[in-house]
Amino acid sequence: MSAIHPDDPALASLAAEGRVVAYFGYGSLVNKRTLRTRFLGIRKARAMGWRRFWLPRPDPVPALLSVRPDETADVEGVVVYDHADHLPLVDEREAGYLRRVVLPERVVIADAAPFAVPLFIYEARRDAATASEVGATILQSYLDAVMQGFLDLYDEVGLRRFVAETEGFETTVLADRQAPRYPRPVTLTLREAALFDRLLHERGARVRPAE
């Protein structure tokens, strides 16, 4: 599966008019169950030159996934095609991140649309600390959504790659699965829950009961 939902019939014509932009999603956007907006199109993709990591935020806000420049790494996720006039809203939502242009040679898009549109990625500072370096907490309900998305899109091999290659997992995971604090929670199968928990344990995460 490369397209998460069917393209909007107007995608090609809007792109021809210069009214489409794209941006790279590397967190919850990979899971179609978390989407509250129907985009013009969304595809599996890989961007070269960035590394994903857990970015701490001011306590008590949990860490979120981000990326930073790293010429030795690449990151799997999705490319979202959206209305160009939505970009200011995306910038507002991603406040605190830097919006960077992704050059065509830096991305591989599955079943890429047959037209070129500006493609962006939101990155953190190169010297930003990871969650594990400062002891920041990861929210299990958010992580469940991301891991389920990677399992669906990239199978277990891709999920394991996500866990292995994302920096900052060696920190506390707040176990809120039964009473999710993430506003777009997902429901896991027993197999998914067991797999996710095992991968986190192997990665060095420390699960702490929610208060």
C-alpha positions in Angstrom: 0.0 0.0 0.0 1.5 3.3 -1.1 -1.5 5.7 -1.0 -3.2 6.0 2.3 -6.5 7.2 0.8 -7.5 7.9 -2.8 -6.4 11.2 -4.4 -8.7 14.1 -4.6 -10.0 14.2 -8.2 -8.9 17.9 -8.4 -5.3 17.2 -7.3 -3.7 17.3 -10.8 -5.6 20.4 -12.0 -4.8 22.3 -8.8 -1.2 21.3 -9.1 -1.1 22.6 -12.7 -2.4 25.9 -11.3 0.3 26.1 -8.7 -2.2 25.6 -5.9 -0.7 22.5 -4.3 2.2 22.1 -1.9 3.5 18.9 -0.2 5.2 18.2 3.2 6.9 15.2 4.7 5.2 13.6 7.7 7.3 11.4 10.0 5.0 11.0 13.1 1.3 10.4 13.5 0.5 11.4 9.9 1.7 7.9 9.0 -1.5 6.5 10.6 -4.7 7.0 8.6 -6.7 6.5 11.8 -5.4 9.7 13.2 -6.2 11.9 10.2 -8.9 14.4 10.8 -8.4 16.2 7.5 -8.7 14.6 4.1 -5.7 15.7 2.1 -5.5 16.0 -1.6 -3.2 13.0 -1.6 -0.8 11.1 0.7 1.9 8.6 -0.2 4.6 6.5 1.5 8.0 8.2 1.1 11.6 8.3 2.3 13.6 11.5 2.8 17.4 11.4 2.7 19.5 13.6 4.9 17.5 13.7 8.1 17.3 11.6 11.3 14.2 11.2 13.4 14.4 11.7 17.2 12.3 12.4 20.2 12.3 16.1 20.9 11.7 17.2 24.5 9.3 20.0 25.3 8.9 22.1 28.4 7.7 19.9 31.3 5.1 18.5 31.8 4.4 18.5 28.0 5.5 15.1 26.6 8.1 14.7 23.9 7.2 14.7 20.2 8.8 13.2 17.1 11.0 15.5 15.1 13.9 15.3 12.6 17.2 17.1 12.3 19.7 17.3 9.5 22.0 14.2 9.3 23.7 13.3 6.0 24.3 9.8 7.2 20.6 9.0 7.8 17.2 8.8 6.1 13.7 8.8 7.4 10.6 6.9 6.3 7.2 8.5 6.5 4.6 10.0 4.1 4.4 12.9 1.7 1.1 14.8 2.1 -0.3 16.8 -0.9 -2.3 19.8 0.4 -3.8 23.1 -0.7 -1.1 25.8 -0.9 -3.3 28.2 1.0 -3.2 25.8 4.0 0.5 26.2 4.4 0.3 29.1 6.9 -1.9 27.0 9.1 0.7 24.2 9.0 3.4 26.6 9.8 1.4 27.7 12.8 0.9 24.2 14.0 4.6 23.4 13.6 5.7 26.6 15.4 9.2 26.1 16.8 10.3 24.0 13.8 12.1 25.2 10.7 10.4 24.6 7.4 13.0 23.4 4.9 12.7 22.6 1.2 13.2 19.0 0.2 15.0 18.8 -3.1 13.7 16.1 -5.5 16.9 14.1 -5.3 16.5 13.9 -1.5 13.1 12.1 -1.5 11.7 8.8 -2.9 7.9 8.8 -3.1 6.0 5.6 -3.8 3.7 6.0 -6.9 4.6 9.7 -7.0 2.2 12.0 -8.7 3.2 12.9 -12.3 3.8 16.6 -11.5 6.2 18.6 -9.4 5.1 20.7 -6.4 7.1 22.4 -3.6 7.9 19.8 -0.9 8.8 20.8 2.6 10.0 19.2 5.8 9.7 20.6 9.4 13.0 20.1 11.2 14.4 20.9 14.7 17.7 22.5 15.3 20.7 20.4 14.6 21.9 20.7 18.2 18.6 20.0 19.8 18.7 17.5 22.8 16.9 14.2 22.7 14.2 13.1 25.2 16.6 10.6 26.7 19.3 13.2 27.2 17.0 15.4 29.4 14.7 12.7 30.8 11.6 13.9 29.0 8.5 11.6 28.9 7.0 9.9 25.8 3.2 9.5 25.7 2.3 5.9 25.1 -1.0 6.7 23.4 0.8 8.9 20.9 3.5 6.3 20.3 0.9 3.6 19.8 -0.6 5.6 17.0 2.7 6.2 15.3 3.9 2.6 15.7 0.6 1.2 14.3 0.9 3.5 11.3 4.4 2.2 10.6 3.3 -1.4 11.0 0.5 -0.8 8.5 2.6 1.0 6.0 6.0 -0.6 6.3 5.2 -4.0 7.9 7.1 -5.3 11.0 10.5 -4.8 9.3 9.7 -1.1 8.9 8.3 -0.7 12.4 11.5 -2.2 13.8 13.5 0.1 11.7 11.5 3.1 13.1 12.3 2.0 16.6 15.9 1.2 16.0 16.8 4.4 14.1 14.8 7.0 16.1 17.0 8.6 18.7 15.9 9.2 22.3 13.8 6.1 23.1 15.9 5.4 26.2 13.6 7.4 28.5 10.3 7.1 30.3 7.1 6.1 28.5 3.9 7.1 30.3 1.5 4.2 30.1 -1.7 5.9 29.3 -3.0 3.3 26.8 -6.1 2.6 28.8 -7.0 6.2 29.4 -5.3 8.0 26.4 -4.2 11.6 26.8 -3.3 11.9 23.1 -6.4 13.5 21.4 -6.4 11.1 18.4 -5.9 7.7 20.1 -6.1 4.4 18.2 -7.3 0.9 19.3 -4.6 -1.8 19.2 -5.1 -5.5 18.6 -3.6 -7.8 21.3 -0.8 -8.7 18.9 0.0 -5.1 18.2 0.1 -4.2 21.9 2.4 -7.1 22.7 4.7 -6.3 19.8 5.0 -2.6 20.6 5.7 -3.3 24.3 8.3 -5.9 23.4 10.1 -3.5 21.0 10.1 -0.7 23.5 11.6 -3.0 26.2 14.3 -4.1 23.8 15.0 -0.5 22.9 15.6 0.5 26.5 12.4 2.5 27.2 11.1 2.5 30.7 7.3 2.2 31.0 5.8 4.1 34.0 2.2 3.8 35.1 0.0 6.9 34.4 -1.1 8.7 37.6 
